[in-house]
Amino acid sequence: MTRPARFQILSDLHLDPARSSTLLALRSDIDAVIIAGDTVDGPALAFPALRALLLAPLPIVAVLGNREFWDGVHAERLAQARASARDHGVTLLQNEVTVLAGVRILGTTLWTDYALHGARLRFAAMEAAGTAVHDHRRITWTGEPRLLFRPEEAALLSAAARRFLADALAARFAGPTIVITHYAPHPACCDPRFAGALLDAADASDLSDLIAEGRPELCVHGHVHRSVDLRIGSTRILANPRGQRGENPGFDPGLVVEVGATGPPGA
């Protein structure tokens, strides 16, 4: 029997590259590091900061968070991130698939569709997010003319991500599958202290149908700044965000999961 693949899981590191070396317990006994977005504000420093922290030249598989797009044009920020990923040996997935250690990995930011509370409240959620969520003030959709990145654009990108995930999960693969997103893929990932809050729709989409049909072994996400470890059917959903200023006491800087072992994946 082949050994299971081992992945270190991290997100929402919000690194200060000048002071980040003591924050993490990056491992060397793993197959890859998975980063579910929001490493550094803006795309230029994220991947060099991560690469500088690694104790060995291990693979890094990453998706972008919302904050990598701040203070720039969406398409330009994505292009900058792709160039930086190539320069620093990072596999950046934006509606893309890679295979590593016998594991299929699907990745996308998964901007929210604002439909978490159903069609009746979708417009209200988008309207609230348009004024309350920083992304819609700090990300530009087009540079000339300068148009802001609105909830409507986020919903369009979310629909494209959902189509990508549906097609990729439906494709046959003789091995386990991991899905990496920045935004949460299920309502149960939201903070239960604010259950039913309208702006939960800015943090998560409901991919219950895709998870049930595609049955990935593991879904990794970030964004919510709280640790998540739950099961939806046979799929484990996991988030290990550092957050800012120690806001997540459950953050485990050395968290490793095994995928492909007999039985459920384990830490």
C-alpha positions in Angstrom: 0.0 0.0 0.0 1.4 3.4 -0.9 1.7 6.0 1.8 -0.9 8.8 2.0 0.0 12.2 0.7 0.7 14.8 3.4 -0.2 18.4 3.1 0.3 21.4 5.5 -2.8 23.6 5.5 -2.6 27.3 6.0 -4.6 30.4 5.1 -5.1 34.1 6.0 -1.6 34.5 7.2 -1.6 38.3 6.7 2.2 38.3 6.8 4.4 41.2 7.5 7.4 39.9 5.4 9.8 41.7 7.7 8.6 39.9 10.8 7.1 36.6 9.6 9.8 34.1 10.4 8.5 33.3 13.9 4.8 32.9 13.0 4.8 29.5 11.4 6.0 26.0 11.9 6.6 25.1 8.3 7.2 21.4 8.0 9.7 19.4 5.8 8.0 16.0 6.2 5.2 16.8 3.8 4.4 16.6 0.1 3.2 20.2 -0.3 2.0 23.3 1.5 -1.6 24.4 0.7 -2.3 28.1 1.0 -6.0 29.2 0.8 -5.4 32.9 0.2 -4.8 36.2 1.9 -1.1 35.8 2.5 -0.1 39.4 2.1 -2.2 42.4 0.9 -1.5 42.7 -2.9 0.1 40.0 -5.0 3.7 41.1 -5.3 5.0 40.0 -1.8 2.8 36.9 -1.2 4.8 34.2 -2.9 8.4 35.5 -2.1 7.3 35.8 1.6 6.0 32.2 1.6 9.1 30.8 -0.2 11.4 32.6 2.2 9.7 30.8 5.1 10.1 27.3 3.8 12.8 25.1 5.3 13.1 23.0 2.1 12.2 23.6 -1.5 8.8 22.0 -1.1 5.9 22.5 -3.5 3.4 25.3 -2.7 -0.1 25.1 -4.0 -2.1 28.3 -3.6 -5.3 30.2 -4.4 -5.7 33.9 -4.1 -7.7 35.5 -1.5 -9.6 38.8 -1.8 -6.8 40.9 -0.3 -4.4 39.9 -3.0 -6.6 41.9 -5.3 -6.8 45.1 -3.1 -5.8 48.5 -4.5 -5.5 47.3 -8.1 -7.5 46.2 -11.2 -8.7 42.6 -10.8 -7.3 41.3 -14.1 -3.9 43.0 -13.6 -3.6 41.7 -10.0 -4.3 38.2 -11.3 -1.6 38.6 -14.0 0.9 39.9 -11.4 0.2 37.0 -9.1 0.6 34.5 -12.0 4.0 36.0 -12.9 5.1 36.0 -9.2 4.0 32.4 -8.8 6.1 31.3 -11.8 9.1 33.2 -10.5 8.9 31.6 -7.0 7.9 28.0 -8.0 4.3 28.3 -6.7 1.5 26.4 -8.3 -1.3 29.1 -8.4 -4.7 27.7 -9.2 -7.5 30.0 -10.5 -10.1 27.7 -11.9 -7.4 25.2 -12.6 -6.3 21.6 -11.7 -3.0 20.1 -10.7 -2.0 16.6 -9.6 0.6 16.2 -6.9 1.6 13.0 -5.0 -1.3 11.2 -6.7 -3.8 13.7 -5.5 -6.0 15.8 -7.8 -6.2 19.4 -6.5 -8.8 21.9 -7.8 -8.3 25.5 -7.0 -10.3 28.8 -7.2 -10.8 31.9 -5.2 -14.6 31.2 -5.2 -15.9 34.8 -4.9 -19.3 34.5 -3.3 -22.5 34.4 -5.2 -24.4 36.3 -2.5 -27.1 33.6 -2.6 -26.3 31.9 0.7 -29.7 32.9 2.1 -31.7 32.2 -1.0 -32.9 34.2 -4.0 -35.3 36.3 -1.9 -32.4 37.8 0.1 -29.7 37.8 -2.6 -30.3 41.4 -3.7 -30.3 42.6 -0.1 -27.1 40.8 0.6 -25.4 42.3 -2.5 -26.7 45.8 -1.6 -25.3 45.5 2.0 -22.0 44.1 0.8 -21.6 46.9 -1.7 -21.2 49.4 1.2 -19.9 47.2 4.0 -17.3 45.0 2.3 -13.9 46.5 1.6 -13.4 44.5 -1.6 -16.1 46.6 -3.4 -14.3 49.8 -2.5 -10.6 48.7 -2.8 -10.7 46.5 -6.0 -11.2 47.9 -9.4 -12.9 45.9 -12.2 -11.7 48.0 -15.1 -9.0 50.7 -15.1 -10.1 52.9 -18.0 -12.8 53.8 -17.3 -12.3 53.2 -13.6 -15.1 51.0 -12.5 -15.2 49.4 -9.0 -15.5 45.6 -8.5 -19.1 45.3 -7.4 -21.0 42.4 -5.9 -22.4 41.8 -9.4 -18.9 41.1 -10.7 -18.1 38.9 -7.7 -21.3 36.9 -8.5 -20.2 36.5 -12.1 -16.8 35.2 -11.1 -18.5 32.9 -8.6 -20.7 31.4 -11.3 -17.6 30.7 -13.4 -15.9 29.0 -10.5 -18.9 26.9 -9.8 -18.9 25.7 -13.5 -15.3 24.9 -13.3 -15.7 22.9 -10.1 -18.7 21.0 -11.4 -16.8 20.0 -14.6 -13.6 19.2 -12.8 -15.3 17.1 -10.2 -17.3 15.2 -12.8 -14.1 14.2 -14.7 -12.9 10.7 -13.8 -9.7 10.5 -11.7 -8.2 7.4 -10.1 -7.3 9.0 -6.8 -8.4 11.4 -4.1 -9.4 15.0 -4.8 -8.8 18.2 -2.8 -10.7 21.4 -3.5 -9.0 24.6 -2.4 -11.0 27.9 -2.2 -10.5 31.1 -0.3 -14.2 31.8 0.4 -16.0 29.1 2.3 -17.9 26.5 0.3 -20.7 25.7 2.8 -22.9 27.7 5.2 -21.8 25.6 8.2 -18.3 27.2 7.8 -19.6 30.6 8.9 -19.3 31.7 12.5 -22.2 30.2 14.5 -22.2 33.3 16.8 -23.7 35.2 13.9 -25.8 32.5 12.4 -28.1 33.8 9.7 -26.4 37.2 9.5 -27.1 38.8 6.1 -23.4 39.4 5.4 -22.6 35.7 5.9 -23.4 35.7 2.2 -20.2 37.8 1.7 -18.1 35.0 3.3 -19.5 31.8 1.9 -21.4 30.1 -1.0 -23.4 26.9 -0.6 -21.7 24.2 -2.7 -23.6 21.4 -1.0 -24.8 20.0 -4.3 -21.3 19.9 -5.8 -19.8 18.4 -2.7 -22.5 15.7 -2.5 -22.1 14.8 -6.2 -18.3 15.2 -6.6 -17.4 13.8 -3.2 -13.9 15.3 -2.8 -12.0 13.9 0.1 -11.1 17.3 1.4 -12.1 20.9 0.9 -9.8 23.6 2.2 -10.8 27.2 2.6 -10.0 30.4 4.4 -11.5 33.9 4.8 -13.6 33.3 7.9 -10.7 33.8 10.3 -12.0 30.9 12.5 -10.8 27.3 12.5 -13.2 24.9 10.7 -13.1 21.1 10.8 -16.4 19.4 9.8 -17.9 16.8 7.5 -20.5 17.1 4.8 -21.2 13.5 3.8 -17.8 11.9 3.1 -16.0 15.2 2.6 -14.0 16.9 5.3 -14.0 20.7 5.2 -11.1 22.3 6.8 -9.9 25.9 7.5 -6.8 26.8 9.4 -6.5 30.6 9.2 -4.1 32.6 11.3 -6.0 35.8 10.9 -4.8 39.2 12.1 -3.4 40.1 15.6 -3.9 36.6 17.0 -7.7 36.8 16.3 -7.9 33.0 15.8 -6.7 31.2 18.9 -7.4 27.8 17.2 -4.8 28.5 14.5 -2.3 25.5 14.3 0.9 26.7 12.5 2.0 23.1 12.0 -1.3 21.5 10.9 -0.8 18.6 8.5 -3.5 16.3 7.0 -3.1 13.0 5.2 -5.0 12.4 2.1 -5.4 9.0 0.4 -5.1 6.9 3.5 -7.5 4.1 4.3 -10.5 5.7 6.1 -11.0 9.4 6.6 -8.1 11.9 6.2 -6.5 12.7 9.6 -4.4 15.3 11.1 
